Amino acid sequence: MKKLIAGLFTAILTTAGFVAVTSATPASAACTSYVCIPTATKATPAPKTIKAGKAAKVKVAVTVRGNATVRGSVTVTATGPGGFRKTFRLAYNNRPVTGSLGKLRKPGKYKVTATYTGVEGFRNSTGKSVITVKKKKR
């Protein structure tokens, strides 16, 4: 009975326009009435290969055709050996941004994904790269 009442309440709120149901991100939803500017995101590790225990940084650049000013946010997610996972968000204002992944302690390959979430008029985009961590020499 509780589920039935909750379902009816949700249906009434949705029909009245008080609650919206959507699966698209706001930037993608904003592109329905006109043409959005395509973007390209590039994630560049600095450096690409490091020794275990050293800090790694990622530089993210978002480009568009023409001279449009790109604004929005970039979410950087890194995954690696041993269940390593780090996610952080950077504000993007038409210039490349750099974020630190901290010290990477385990040797192996770390996959880095940078996702640009644009403001109205810009499409979202994703860039990927890999950082290789080598064993420390003893």
Backbone as a printed PyTorch tensor [residue, N CA C, xyz], in Angstrom:
tensor([[[  0.8100,  -1.1830,   0.0000],
         [  0.0000,   0.0000,   0.0000],
         [  0.8580,   1.2540,   0.0000]],

        [[  1.9820,   1.2310,   0.7590],
         [  2.8640,   2.3910,   0.8180],
         [  3.4540,   2.6980,  -0.5540]],

        [[  3.8370,   1.6480,  -1.2930],
         [  4.4170,   1.8400,  -2.6180],
         [  3.3940,   2.4330,  -3.5750]],

        [[  2.1580,   2.0190,  -3.4760],
         [  1.0970,   2.5380,  -4.3210],
         [  0.8720,   4.0210,  -4.0600]],

        [[  0.8260,   4.4080,  -2.8060],
         [  0.6250,   5.8120,  -2.4560],
         [  1.8240,   6.6460,  -2.8950]],

        [[  3.0440,   6.1390,  -2.6900],
         [  4.2490,   6.8600,  -3.1120],
         [  4.2690,   7.0140,  -4.6250]],

        [[  3.8550,   5.9830,  -5.3620],
         [  3.8090,   6.0580,  -6.8240],
         [  2.7860,   7.0730,  -7.3020]],

        [[  1.6190,   7.0930,  -6.6870],
         [  0.5900,   8.0780,  -7.0570],
         [  1.0530,   9.4990,  -6.7590]],

        [[  1.6990,   9.6850,  -5.6080],
         [  2.2010,  11.0050,  -5.2270],
         [  3.2550,  11.4920,  -6.2270]],

        [[  4.1680,  10.6110,  -6.6280],
         [  5.2050,  10.9490,  -7.6080],
         [  4.5800,  11.2800,  -8.9550]],

        [[  3.5800,  10.5210,  -9.3740],
         [  2.9130,  10.7750, -10.6500],
         [  2.2300,  12.1370, -10.6480]],

        [[  1.6070,  12.4990,  -9.5470],
         [  0.9300,  13.7950,  -9.4490],
         [  1.9440,  14.9340,  -9.5140]],

        [[  3.0570,  14.8030,  -8.7820],
         [  4.0830,  15.8480,  -8.8020],
         [  4.7050,  15.9940, -10.1890]],

        [[  4.9560,  14.8830, -10.8630],
         [  5.5410,  14.9170, -12.2030],
         [  4.5730,  15.5540, -13.1940]],

        [[  3.3120,  15.1710, -13.1310],
         [  2.3040,  15.7150, -14.0390],
         [  2.1140,  17.2140, -13.8100]],

        [[  2.1540,  17.6410, -12.5680],
         [  1.9650,  19.0570, -12.2480],
         [  3.2020,  19.8860, -12.6050]],

        [[  4.3120,  19.2360, -12.8910],
         [  5.5170,  19.9570, -13.2960],
         [  6.4130,  20.3400, -12.1330]],

        [[  6.1450,  19.8280, -10.9480],
         [  6.9760,  20.1420,  -9.8000],
         [  8.2550,  19.3180,  -9.7640]],

        [[  8.2350,  18.1650, -10.3990],
         [  9.3760,  17.2710, -10.4290],
         [  9.6370,  16.9030, -11.8760]],

        [[ 10.9180,  16.9880, -12.2900],
         [ 11.2820,  16.6020, -13.6500],
         [ 12.0750,  15.3080, -13.6030]],

        [[ 11.8700,  14.4690, -14.5880],
         [ 12.6020,  13.2180, -14.6920],
         [ 13.4330,  13.2930, -15.9590]],

        [[ 14.7600,  13.2090, -15.8020],
         [ 15.6520,  13.2750, -16.9520],
         [ 16.8750,  12.4250, -16.6870]],

        [[ 17.4720,  11.9110, -17.7460],
         [ 18.7000,  11.1360, -17.5920],
         [ 19.8770,  11.8500, -18.2350]],

        [[ 19.6320,  12.9590, -18.9040],
         [ 20.7020,  13.6970, -19.5570],
         [ 21.3060,  14.7110, -18.5970]],

        [[ 22.5790,  15.0420, -18.8200],
         [ 23.2010,  16.0650, -17.9960],
         [ 22.6850,  17.4270, -18.4430]],

        [[ 22.7200,  18.4270, -17.5860],
         [ 22.1770,  19.7360, -17.9380],
         [ 22.7860,  20.3270, -19.2080]],

        [[ 24.0920,  20.1510, -19.4220],
         [ 24.7110,  20.7220, -20.6120],
         [ 24.1950,  20.0420, -21.8800]],

        [[ 23.9590,  18.7460, -21.8240],
         [ 23.4300,  18.0430, -22.9870],
         [ 21.9770,  18.4240, -23.2270]],

        [[ 21.2300,  18.6000, -22.1580],
         [ 19.8270,  18.9560, -22.2910],
         [ 19.6760,  20.3480, -22.8810]],

        [[ 20.6470,  21.2250, -22.6420],
         [ 20.5730,  22.5900, -23.1380],
         [ 20.7780,  22.6520, -24.6530]],

        [[ 21.2210,  21.5800, -25.2660],
         [ 21.5290,  21.5790, -26.6910],
         [ 20.3760,  21.0930, -27.5520]],

        [[ 19.1770,  21.0230, -27.0390],
         [ 18.0780,  20.4680, -27.8110],
         [ 17.4610,  21.4640, -28.7780]],

        [[ 17.4790,  22.7490, -28.4500],
         [ 16.7870,  23.7150, -29.3000],
         [ 17.6880,  24.3820, -30.3350]],

        [[ 18.9800,  24.2050, -30.2640],
         [ 19.9040,  24.7860, -31.2280],
         [ 21.1520,  23.9220, -31.3240]],

        [[ 22.0280,  24.2790, -32.2310],
         [ 23.2300,  23.4810, -32.4500],
         [ 24.2690,  23.8080, -31.3820]],

        [[ 24.7940,  22.7860, -30.7590],
         [ 25.8350,  22.9720, -29.7510],
         [ 27.2070,  22.9200, -30.4140]],

        [[ 28.1500,  23.6100, -29.8000],
         [ 29.5230,  23.6280, -30.3100],
         [ 30.2220,  22.3720, -29.8040]],

        [[ 30.7510,  21.5520, -30.7300],
         [ 31.4780,  20.3570, -30.2860],
         [ 32.7960,  20.7320, -29.6100]],

        [[ 33.1740,  19.9800, -28.6080],
         [ 34.4260,  20.2100, -27.9010],
         [ 35.2900,  18.9620, -27.9620]],

        [[ 36.5830,  19.1400, -27.7080],
         [ 37.5190,  18.0150, -27.6200],
         [ 38.3340,  18.1960, -26.3470]],

        [[ 38.4130,  17.1500, -25.5490],
         [ 39.1470,  17.2050, -24.2910],
         [ 40.3990,  16.3590, -24.4090]],

        [[ 41.5250,  16.9210, -23.9460],
         [ 42.7920,  16.2000, -23.9860],
         [ 43.3890,  16.1850, -22.5870]],

        [[ 43.6740,  14.9900, -22.0830],
         [ 44.3050,  14.8220, -20.7670],
         [ 45.7450,  14.3990, -20.9900]],

        [[ 46.6820,  15.2250, -20.5320],
         [ 48.0950,  14.9450, -20.7330],
         [ 48.7800,  14.7600, -19.3850]],

        [[ 49.2840,  13.5530, -19.0930],
         [ 50.0060,  13.3630, -17.8340],
         [ 51.3750,  14.0280, -17.9020]],

        [[ 51.8320,  14.5240, -16.7500],
         [ 53.1410,  15.1630, -16.7100],
         [ 53.9260,  14.5900, -15.5430]],

        [[ 54.8900,  13.7670, -15.7520],
         [ 55.2880,  13.0810, -16.9810],
         [ 54.4620,  11.8130, -17.2050]],

        [[ 54.6690,  11.1600, -18.3540],
         [ 53.9030,   9.9570, -18.6840],
         [ 54.3750,   8.7450, -17.9000]],

        [[ 55.6480,   8.7370, -17.5230],
         [ 56.2210,   7.6340, -16.7570],
         [ 56.8930,   8.2020, -15.5120]],

        [[ 56.5630,   7.6190, -14.3520],
         [ 57.1680,   8.0540, -13.0990],
         [ 57.5940,   6.8390, -12.2990]],

        [[ 58.3940,   7.0780, -11.2520],
         [ 58.7910,   6.0070, -10.3390],
         [ 57.7830,   5.9380,  -9.2050]],

        [[ 57.6010,   4.7530,  -8.6530],
         [ 56.6590,   4.5400,  -7.5550],
         [ 56.9680,   5.4880,  -6.4020]],

        [[ 55.9390,   6.0650,  -5.8170],
         [ 56.1060,   6.9820,  -4.6980],
         [ 56.2160,   8.4410,  -5.1040]],

        [[ 56.2620,   8.7090,  -6.3880],
         [ 56.3540,  10.0860,  -6.8750],
         [ 54.9670,  10.6100,  -7.2220]],

        [[ 54.8090,  11.9140,  -7.1610],
         [ 53.5260,  12.5430,  -7.4670],
         [ 53.3280,  12.6460,  -8.9800]],

        [[ 52.0870,  12.5220,  -9.4000],
         [ 51.7470,  12.6380, -10.8150],
         [ 50.7490,  13.7690, -10.9890]],

        [[ 50.8820,  14.4840, -12.1010],
         [ 49.9550,  15.5640, -12.4230],
         [ 49.3330,  15.3060, -13.7820]],

        [[ 48.1470,  15.8770, -13.9780],
         [ 47.4480,  15.7560, -15.2540],
         [ 47.0480,  17.1540, -15.7100]],

        [[ 47.4070,  17.4640, -16.9490],
         [ 47.0280,  18.7470, -17.5470],
         [ 45.8620,  18.4820, -18.4990]],

        [[ 44.7900,  19.2520, -18.3520],
         [ 43.5930,  19.0530, -19.1560],
         [ 43.3330,  20.3080, -19.9820]],

        [[ 43.1370,  20.0970, -21.2860],
         [ 42.8140,  21.2020, -22.1870],
         [ 41.5590,  20.8380, -22.9650]],

        [[ 40.6630,  21.8070, -23.0990],
         [ 39.4400,  21.6320, -23.8730],
         [ 39.5070,  22.5950, -25.0440]],

        [[ 39.2910,  22.0780, -26.2540],
         [ 39.3820,  22.9180, -27.4490],
         [ 38.0710,  22.9050, -28.2250]],

        [[ 37.8560,  23.9740, -28.9660],
         [ 36.7040,  24.0980, -29.8550],
         [ 37.1890,  24.7300, -31.1540]],

        [[ 36.4030,  24.5710, -32.1940],
         [ 36.7190,  25.2640, -33.4440],
         [ 36.3320,  26.7310, -33.2830]],

        [[ 37.0990,  27.5870, -33.8980],
         [ 36.7870,  29.0080, -33.8170],
         [ 37.3690,  29.6340, -32.5630]],

        [[ 36.7910,  30.7690, -32.1930],
         [ 37.3480,  31.5000, -31.0590],
         [ 36.3660,  31.5920, -29.8820]],

        [[ 35.5280,  30.5950, -29.7130],
         [ 34.5740,  30.5830, -28.6060],
         [ 35.3140,  30.4170, -27.2810]],

        [[ 34.8030,  31.0370, -26.2460],
         [ 35.3730,  30.9210, -24.9130],
         [ 34.7410,  29.7270, -24.2090]],

        [[ 35.5770,  28.7610, -23.8630],
         [ 35.1010,  27.5210, -23.2530],
         [ 35.0790,  27.6870, -21.7410]],

        [[ 33.9130,  27.4450, -21.1470],
         [ 33.7630,  27.5020, -19.6970],
         [ 33.0230,  26.2480, -19.2440]],

        [[ 33.1930,  25.9130, -17.9960],
         [ 32.5220,  24.7420, -17.4500],
         [ 33.3740,  24.0970, -16.3850]],

        [[ 33.2610,  22.7860, -16.2580],
         [ 34.0720,  22.0770, -15.2830],
         [ 34.6210,  20.8030, -15.8950]],

        [[ 35.7430,  20.3740, -15.3540],
         [ 36.4000,  19.1530, -15.8000],
         [ 36.4970,  18.2170, -14.6050]],

        [[ 36.0080,  16.9930, -14.7780],
         [ 36.1190,  15.9730, -13.7350],
         [ 37.1950,  14.9890, -14.1660]],

        [[ 38.1990,  14.8230, -13.3330],
         [ 39.3100,  13.9190, -13.6320],
         [ 39.1850,  12.6970, -12.7250]],

        [[ 39.2000,  11.5090, -13.3410],
         [ 39.1340,  10.2630, -12.5960],
         [ 40.3250,   9.3990, -12.9940]],

        [[ 41.0500,   8.9150, -11.9880],
         [ 42.1880,   8.0280, -12.2310],
         [ 41.9340,   6.7050, -11.5330]],

        [[ 42.1800,   5.6160, -12.2450],
         [ 42.0660,   4.2810, -11.6590],
         [ 43.3540,   3.5320, -11.9140]],

        [[ 43.7070,   2.6510, -10.9840],
         [ 44.9630,   1.9310, -11.1510],
         [ 45.0070,   0.6530, -10.3480]],

        [[ 46.2150,   0.0800, -10.2220],
         [ 46.3930,  -1.1960,  -9.5430],
         [ 45.9950,  -1.1210,  -8.0720]],

        [[ 45.5500,  -2.2530,  -7.5600],
         [ 45.2130,  -2.3470,  -6.1450],
         [ 43.9540,  -1.5950,  -5.7710]],

        [[ 43.0850,  -1.3330,  -6.7440],
         [ 41.8400,  -0.6320,  -6.4510],
         [ 41.9910,   0.8690,  -6.3060]],

        [[ 43.1030,   1.4140,  -6.7510],
         [ 43.3190,   2.8650,  -6.6590],
         [ 42.2590,   3.5910,  -7.4790]],

        [[ 41.6640,   4.6210,  -6.8880],
         [ 40.6910,   5.4410,  -7.5900],
         [ 40.6940,   6.8260,  -6.9580]],

        [[ 40.8770,   7.8350,  -7.7860],
         [ 40.8270,   9.2110,  -7.2960],
         [ 40.0510,  10.0430,  -8.3000]],

        [[ 39.1300,  10.8570,  -7.7840],
         [ 38.3220,  11.7310,  -8.6270],
         [ 38.3590,  13.1280,  -8.0480]],

        [[ 38.5330,  14.1200,  -8.9200],
         [ 38.4510,  15.5070,  -8.4850],
         [ 37.9170,  16.3630,  -9.6220]],

        [[ 37.3930,  17.5200,  -9.2620],
         [ 36.7870,  18.4300, -10.2430],
         [ 37.5650,  19.7400, -10.2690]],

        [[ 37.7490,  20.2510, -11.4880],
         [ 38.4380,  21.5200, -11.6880],
         [ 37.5460,  22.4640, -12.4820]],

        [[ 37.5590,  23.7310, -12.1270],
         [ 36.8250,  24.7340, -12.9040],
         [ 37.6180,  25.0220, -14.1730]],

        [[ 36.9260,  25.1530, -15.2980],
         [ 37.6010,  25.4040, -16.5750],
         [ 37.1330,  26.7440, -17.1320]],

        [[ 38.0990,  27.6060, -17.4410],
         [ 37.7830,  28.9310, -17.9590],
         [ 38.6970,  29.2860, -19.1300]],

        [[ 38.5900,  28.5360, -20.2070],
         [ 39.2840,  28.7960, -21.4700],
         [ 40.8050,  28.6590, -21.4200]],

        [[ 41.3580,  28.1160, -20.3580],
         [ 42.7950,  27.8670, -20.2670],
         [ 43.0160,  26.4600, -19.7150]],

        [[ 44.1050,  25.8000, -20.1520],
         [ 44.3930,  24.4670, -19.6130],
         [ 44.5320,  24.5030, -18.0880]],

        [[ 44.0480,  23.4650, -17.4320],
         [ 44.1330,  23.3560, -15.9700],
         [ 44.9380,  22.1180, -15.6060]],

        [[ 45.5920,  22.1760, -14.4540],
         [ 46.4150,  21.0660, -13.9930],
         [ 45.9490,  20.6270, -12.6150]],

        [[ 45.8470,  19.3130, -12.4430],
         [ 45.4620,  18.7410, -11.1550],
         [ 46.4450,  17.6660, -10.7510]],

        [[ 46.5890,  17.4640,  -9.4570],
         [ 47.5280,  16.4760,  -8.9450],
         [ 46.7960,  15.2050,  -8.5360]],

        [[ 47.3740,  14.0770,  -8.9010],
         [ 46.8400,  12.7760,  -8.4970],
         [ 47.4680,  12.3070,  -7.1940]],

        [[ 48.4230,  13.0550,  -6.6900],
         [ 49.1340,  12.6540,  -5.4790],
         [ 50.2110,  11.6320,  -5.8020]],

        [[ 50.7600,  11.0370,  -4.7570],
         [ 51.8220,  10.0420,  -4.9500],
         [ 51.2060,   8.7080,  -5.3560]],

        [[ 51.7100,   8.1580,  -6.4390],
         [ 51.2620,   6.8460,  -6.9270],
         [ 52.2620,   5.8080,  -6.4290]],

        [[ 51.8380,   4.9820,  -5.4980],
         [ 52.7590,   4.0880,  -4.8040],
         [ 52.9480,   2.7210,  -5.4520]],

        [[ 51.9340,   2.2220,  -6.1440],
         [ 52.0320,   0.8760,  -6.7200],
         [ 52.4270,   0.9450,  -8.1900]],

        [[ 53.3810,   0.1050,  -8.5970],
         [ 53.7630,   0.0660, -10.0140],
         [ 52.6250,  -0.4720, -10.8720]],

        [[ 52.5570,   0.0100, -12.1040],
         [ 51.5360,  -0.4450, -13.0370],
         [ 51.0340,   0.7080, -13.8890]],

        [[ 49.9500,   0.4520, -14.5960],
         [ 49.3620,   1.4570, -15.4710],
         [ 48.1280,   2.0660, -14.7920]],

        [[ 48.0750,   3.3810, -14.7830],
         [ 46.9570,   4.1270, -14.2220],
         [ 46.2110,   4.7990, -15.3630]],

        [[ 44.9280,   4.5180, -15.4790],
         [ 44.1180,   5.1120, -16.5420],
         [ 43.5030,   6.4010, -16.0230]],

        [[ 43.6670,   7.4670, -16.8010],
         [ 43.1550,   8.7830, -16.4250],
         [ 42.0920,   9.1930, -17.4440]],

        [[ 40.9250,   9.5930, -16.9440],
         [ 39.8360,  10.0490, -17.7960],
         [ 39.4440,  11.4530, -17.3570]],

        [[ 39.4490,  12.3950, -18.3010],
         [ 39.0190,  13.7680, -18.0300],
         [ 37.7310,  14.0160, -18.7970]],

        [[ 36.6840,  14.4180, -18.0830],
         [ 35.3860,  14.6590, -18.6950],
         [ 35.0170,  16.1220, -18.5380]],

        [[ 34.8340,  16.8030, -19.6660],
         [ 34.4220,  18.2050, -19.6640],
         [ 32.9050,  18.2730, -19.6570]],

        [[ 32.3590,  19.0000, -18.6940],
         [ 30.9250,  19.2370, -18.6310],
         [ 30.7250,  20.7030, -18.9690]],

        [[ 30.2020,  20.9350, -20.1530],
         [ 30.1020,  22.2960, -20.6530],
         [ 28.9130,  23.0650, -20.1370]],

        [[ 28.9920,  24.3530, -20.3270],
         [ 27.8610,  25.2190, -20.0290],
         [ 26.9560,  25.2250, -21.2520]],

        [[ 25.8840,  25.9570, -21.1850],
         [ 24.9090,  25.9970, -22.2730],
         [ 25.5840,  26.3390, -23.6020]],

        [[ 25.3300,  25.5310, -24.6110],
         [ 25.8740,  25.7660, -25.9400],
         [ 27.1080,  24.9610, -26.2780]],

        [[ 27.6750,  24.2230, -25.3180],
         [ 28.8690,  23.4100, -25.5660],
         [ 28.5670,  21.9550, -25.2550]],

        [[ 29.0460,  21.0670, -26.1210],
         [ 28.8660,  19.6320, -25.8930],
         [ 29.8870,  19.1260, -24.8820]],

        [[ 29.4890,  18.1190, -24.1500],
         [ 30.4100,  17.4570, -23.2290],
         [ 31.4000,  16.6300, -24.0480]],

        [[ 32.5960,  16.4240, -23.4980],
         [ 33.5810,  15.5900, -24.1760],
         [ 34.4820,  14.9150, -23.1450]],

        [[ 35.1850,  13.8890, -23.6040],
         [ 36.0390,  13.0980, -22.7160],
         [ 37.3890,  12.8600, -23.3670]],

        [[ 38.4340,  12.9150, -22.5690],
         [ 39.7850,  12.6070, -23.0240],
         [ 40.4040,  11.5850, -22.0870]],

        [[ 41.2160,  10.6870, -22.6460],
         [ 41.8180,   9.6300, -21.8310],
         [ 43.3210,   9.5940, -22.0410]],

        [[ 44.0370,   9.1270, -21.0130],
         [ 45.4720,   8.9190, -21.1110],
         [ 45.8930,   7.8690, -20.0900]],

        [[ 47.1540,   7.5090, -20.1360],
         [ 47.6940,   6.4790, -19.2350],
         [ 48.9800,   6.9880, -18.6150]],

        [[ 49.1290,   6.7430, -17.3150],
         [ 50.3840,   7.0420, -16.6210],
         [ 50.9740,   5.7040, -16.2110]],

        [[ 52.2550,   5.5110, -16.5210],
         [ 52.9490,   4.2770, -16.1600],
         [ 53.8250,   4.5410, -14.9430]],

        [[ 53.6690,   3.6920, -13.9350],
         [ 54.4720,   3.8220, -12.7200],
         [ 55.4350,   2.6400, -12.6740]],

        [[ 56.7320,   2.9460, -12.6160],
         [ 57.7580,   1.9100, -12.5910],
         [ 58.1800,   1.6410, -11.1400]],

        [[ 58.7140,   0.4430, -10.9090],
         [ 59.2080,   0.0690,  -9.5760],
         [ 60.3800,   0.9700,  -9.1840]],

        [[ 60.4750,   1.2030,  -7.8780],
         [ 61.6320,   1.9430,  -7.3570],
         [ 62.8610,   1.0720,  -7.4690]],

        [[ 63.9900,   1.6990,  -7.7720],
         [ 65.2490,   0.9550,  -7.7500],
         [ 65.7820,   0.9720,  -6.3300]],

        [[ 66.2830,  -0.1540,  -5.8980],
         [ 66.7720,  -0.2310,  -4.5130],
         [ 68.2430,  -0.0590,  -4.4410]]])
